[in-house]
Structures are given as structure tokens and as C-alpha cells.
Amino acid sequence: MFEHGRWRPCTALLLAALAAVAPLPVQAATEQWTTYGRDYTEQRHSPLQQINRANVTALSLDWAFEVPDGVALNSTPLMVNGT
């Protein structure tokens, strides 16, 4: 049989190691959309107020790119430093 007293320090050491390497949530700046889902926590929510229920119907397509037949292309629009 194992002694319970020997497992406690091992468990504490394991939990401390896991806590040390656990990633911290990264918050993107409010005007930045740097990755798919807006930030590394996949918020997919923009806190900007320029588009709302009153003006959403005025939105229109600004540009489009036709992908040749048989070509798969996946991407997401990015905005970094206002561009």
C-alpha cells in the first residue's frame, strides 16, 4: 500500500507546476481585431459603437475577391493600428 503522506507533496508540486504554466487570458485593445475571433480568447465581440440597430441596414459590400474554381481560401479580416 502507498502512504497517503507521500502523495500530498507530489500532488502539491504537480498543482503548482500546472498553475505556473497555465496561460493567462490575453485582452486585445478595443479597436484591434488581430486574429480570428478578435482575440486569443475568441470573444468575437466588438465593443465599438459605430454600427448599431439604427444604421446596420445601411451597410454594403465594400470589396470582394473572386477565388478561382477549385481553390480553397480561408481567412479573416484583420485590423491592427487602424489599418
Secondary structure, 3 states (H helix, E strand, C coil): CCCHHHHHHHHHHHHHHHHHHCCCCCCCCCCCECECCECCCCCCCCCCCCCCCCCHHHCCCCCCCCCCCCCCCCCCCCECCCC
